[in-house]
């Protein structure tokens, strides 16, 4: 269990909190790029307790601005995109993608230009990669590069992002991804027979786990003995503070998950489905899992909202289906939200299978405290390449302590 102070330290992400200030040192995805059209409507988003609007000029330049107009704090989500600038509806003040004020029609003509030069709405670095819009809220003089994850440099038809908006704190969502043991329990209805790799997850419900600190976070190795000296070994990669790479069988298409706090009680859960070799196909196991979610890719958890027990069908519970929830990914959403808006970790009772979660918490606490004390950033986004990171699942006769580069 955690102390109340450490639980608060980890879960609070507003500006001025240690965790919130630490997280602002990293680029975060805030919406699918398909939502932002050249000359189209500005789109409102909220991330790390900050309200922002994102838009494109006619020539494709991206802008990310504070939502509130600096004049009388009206929402720029209501603004008109004239093609090159956003114009606030309240008094017609206009701002370009850099946040510079370019017109104040309510001021006398003779000093309008000088007045506009003294006005600015806060803007943030913004970029497009992996089919997502990324923003950087750190305010550093030296902005780090957008993460070079493999999916961020693939052709558009090789990658498909989707996101859920969940009504709970970010940390319980992240812990669900790091927790490799729950796969054989919560998701047992979706596991193939034991002749396939994913089916082997169900063969041993209490695998041996070894942990390895890495330059970017944490590697968790779960070993499941299958008999005859063969082990099914799954490597899960955690890239602090937001990202988890989880093995999904032998196919070339993969999925990476990103957990991005909206505020203390809401979270964006990104699932980035991609294939590094060829365009995505609709026939793989991942494609079948994601097909229902892609019907509402800007909030695939919407289908659960407002339904008793998150839409659980209890008529099939314990019989044909272990959970009665309609999708493997939505099972995670239901469980995470069921833990409460902000999980009270002073009341939990951890077991040996939770050592990865415990190590990840300590990693985050150390990183946020180091940033608070010295400005150090772990992992250093200016120096570390992330392009090589992939999860792995193998049948092997080697020791479960194997630790590939």
Residue pairs with C-beta under 8 A, 6 or more apart in sequence:
1 345
1 346
1 347
1 348
1 349
1 350
2 10
2 345
2 346
2 348
2 361
3 346
4 346
6 345
6 361
6 365
7 342
7 343
7 344
7 345
7 346
9 18
9 19
9 365
9 368
10 19
10 171
10 361
10 364
10 365
11 19
11 169
11 170
11 171
11 264
11 342
11 343
12 19
12 20
12 264
13 19
13 20
13 23
13 48
13 49
13 170
13 261
13 263
13 264
14 20
14 48
14 49
14 263
14 264
15 21
15 24
15 48
15 49
15 50
18 368
18 369
18 371
18 372
19 364
19 368
20 48
20 49
21 368
21 371
21 372
22 241
22 367
22 368
22 371
22 372
22 377
23 48
23 241
23 242
23 261
24 48
24 137
24 138
24 139
25 138
25 140
25 144
25 371
25 377
25 381
26 136
26 138
26 144
26 147
26 241
26 242
26 381
27 127
27 134
27 135
27 136
27 144
27 146
27 147
27 381
28 47
28 48
28 134
28 135
28 136
28 137
28 242
28 258
28 260
29 130
29 132
29 133
29 134
29 161
29 163
29 258
29 260
29 268
29 270
30 45
30 47
30 52
30 54
30 132
30 133
30 134
30 135
30 260
30 268
31 43
31 45
31 54
31 132
31 133
31 163
31 298
32 131
32 132
32 133
32 161
32 162
32 163
32 297
32 298
33 128
33 131
33 132
33 133
34 131
35 43
35 133
35 298
36 43
36 54
36 55
36 56
36 62
36 133
37 56
38 56
38 57
38 58
38 59
38 60
39 56
39 57
39 58
39 81
39 83
40 55
40 56
40 81
41 55
41 81
42 53
42 54
42 55
42 76
42 77
42 79
42 81
42 86
43 53
43 54
43 55
43 77
44 51
44 52
44 53
44 67
44 75
44 77
45 51
45 52
45 53
45 54
46 52
46 262
46 263
46 266
47 135
47 137
47 260
47 261
47 262
47 268
48 137
48 261
48 262
48 263
49 261
49 262
49 263
49 264
50 66
50 137
51 66
51 67
51 68
52 64
52 65
52 66
52 67
52 124
52 135
53 64
53 65
53 66
53 67
53 75
53 76
53 77
53 79
53 86
54 62
54 63
54 64
54 126
54 133
54 135
55 62
55 63
55 81
55 86
55 97
56 62
56 63
57 63
57 81
57 83
57 84
57 85
57 96
57 97
58 83
58 84
59 84
61 97
62 97
62 126
62 127
62 128
62 133
63 86
63 96
63 97
63 98
63 99
63 123
63 126
64 123
64 124
64 125
64 126
64 133
64 135
65 76
65 86
65 95
65 99
65 121
65 122
65 123
65 124
66 76
66 121
66 122
66 123
67 75
67 76
67 77
68 74
68 75
68 76
68 121
69 75
69 76
69 79
69 88
69 90
69 93
69 121
70 93
70 101
70 119
70 120
70 121
71 88
71 90
71 91
71 93
71 119
72 90
72 91
74 88
74 89
74 90
76 86
76 88
76 95
76 121
78 88
78 89
79 86
79 87
79 88
79 89
80 86
80 87
80 89
82 94
84 96
85 94
85 95
85 96
85 102
85 103
86 94
86 95
87 93
87 94
87 103
88 94
88 95
91 104
91 105
91 106
92 103
92 104
92 105
92 106
93 101
93 103
93 104
93 105
93 106
93 119
94 101
94 102
94 103
95 101
95 102
95 120
95 121
96 102
97 123
98 123
99 120
99 121
99 122
99 123
100 120
101 116
101 117
101 119
101 120
101 121
102 116
103 112
103 116
104 112
104 115
104 116
104 119
105 112
107 115
107 116
124 135
124 136
124 137
125 135
125 136
125 143
126 133
126 134
126 135
126 136
127 133
127 134
127 146
128 134
129 146
129 152
129 153
130 149
130 151
130 152
130 154
130 159
130 161
130 272
130 274
131 156
131 159
131 160
131 161
131 272
132 161
132 270
132 272
134 146
136 143
136 144
138 144
142 382
144 381
144 382
145 381
145 382
146 152
147 381
147 386
148 385
148 386
148 387
149 243
149 256
149 386
149 387
149 389
150 274
150 276
150 387
150 388
150 389
150 390
151 159
151 256
151 272
151 274
153 387
154 274
154 275
154 276
155 279
157 279
157 280
158 274
158 275
158 276
158 278
158 279
158 280
159 272
159 273
159 274
159 275
159 280
160 272
160 273
160 274
160 280
160 290
160 294
160 297
161 270
161 271
161 272
161 273
161 297
162 270
162 271
162 273
162 290
162 293
162 294
162 297
162 298
162 300
163 268
163 269
163 270
163 271
163 297
163 298
163 299
163 300
164 268
164 269
164 271
164 293
164 299
164 300
164 301
164 329
164 333
165 262
165 266
165 267
165 268
165 269
165 299
165 301
165 302
166 173
166 266
166 267
166 268
166 269
166 301
166 333
166 336
166 337
167 265
167 266
167 337
167 341
168 265
168 266
168 267
168 336
168 337
168 339
168 340
168 341
168 342
168 343
169 261
169 264
169 265
169 267
169 341
169 342
169 343
170 259
170 260
170 261
170 267
171 343
172 336
172 339
172 343
173 259
173 267
173 269
173 332
173 336
174 242
174 244
174 259
174 360
175 357
175 360
176 182
176 332
176 335
176 336
177 238
177 244
177 246
177 257
177 259
178 218
178 220
178 236
178 238
178 244
178 356
178 357
178 360
179 353
179 354
179 356
179 357
180 207
180 209
180 220
180 222
180 234
180 236
180 246
180 356
181 205
181 206
181 207
181 209
181 222
181 353
183 191
183 201
184 191
184 201
184 202
184 204
184 205
185 205
185 322
186 322
186 323
186 331
186 332
186 335
187 328
187 331
188 202
188 322
189 320
189 321
189 322
189 323
190 289
190 328
191 198
191 199
191 201
191 202
192 198
192 199
192 285
193 199
194 200
194 202
194 203
196 249
196 250
197 232
197 247
197 249
197 250
197 393
197 395
198 248
198 249
198 285
200 224
200 226
200 232
200 395
201 224
201 232
201 234
203 224
203 226
203 232
204 224
204 225
204 226
204 232
206 352
206 353
207 222
207 223
207 224
207 234
207 353
208 222
208 223
208 400
209 220
209 221
209 222
209 223
209 352
209 353
209 355
209 356
210 220
210 221
210 223
210 400
210 401
211 218
211 219
211 220
211 221
211 355
211 356
211 359
212 218
212 219
212 221
212 403
213 219
213 359
213 363
214 237
215 379
215 384
216 237
216 239
216 240
216 379
216 384
216 386
216 389
217 237
217 238
217 239
217 240
217 360
217 363
217 379
218 237
218 238
218 240
218 356
218 359
218 360
218 363
219 235
219 236
219 237
219 238
219 403
220 235
220 236
220 238
220 356
221 233
221 234
221 235
221 236
221 400
221 401
221 402
221 403
222 233
222 234
222 236
223 231
223 232
223 233
223 400
224 231
224 232
224 233
224 234
225 231
225 232
226 232
226 395
229 397
230 395
230 396
230 397
231 395
231 396
231 397
231 398
231 400
232 393
232 394
232 395
233 393
233 394
233 395
233 396
233 398
233 400
233 402
234 247
234 391
234 392
234 393
235 247
235 391
235 392
235 393
235 404
236 244
236 245
236 246
236 247
236 356
236 391
237 244
237 245
237 389
237 390
237 391
238 244
238 245
238 356
238 360
238 363
239 245
239 379
239 386
239 389
240 360
240 363
240 364
240 367
240 378
240 379
241 364
241 367
242 258
242 259
242 260
243 256
243 257
243 258
243 259
244 256
244 257
244 258
244 259
245 254
245 256
245 389
245 390
245 391
246 255
246 256
246 257
246 391
247 391
247 392
247 393
248 254
248 255
248 285
248 286
248 391
248 393
249 285
249 393
250 393
251 284
251 285
251 286
252 275
252 276
252 277
252 278
253 273
253 274
253 275
253 280
253 281
253 284
253 286
253 287
254 273
254 274
254 275
254 276
254 286
254 390
254 391
255 271
255 272
255 273
255 274
255 286
255 290
256 271
256 272
256 274
257 269
257 270
257 271
257 272
258 268
258 269
258 270
258 272
259 267
259 268
259 269
259 270
260 267
260 268
260 269
260 270
261 267
261 268
262 268
264 342
265 341
265 342
269 301
269 333
271 290
271 293
271 300
271 329
273 280
273 286
273 287
273 290
274 280
275 281
280 287
281 287
282 291
289 327
289 328
289 329
290 329
292 300
292 303
292 326
292 327
293 300
293 327
293 329
294 300
296 302
296 303
300 329
300 330
301 330
301 333
303 311
303 326
303 330
304 310
304 311
304 330
304 333
304 334
309 334
310 325
310 330
310 333
310 334
310 337
310 338
311 325
311 326
311 330
311 334
312 323
312 324
312 325
312 334
313 321
313 324
313 325
313 326
314 324
315 324
316 324
317 323
317 324
323 331
323 334
325 331
325 334
350 357
350 358
366 378
367 377
367 378
370 376
370 378
371 377
371 378
392 404
396 402
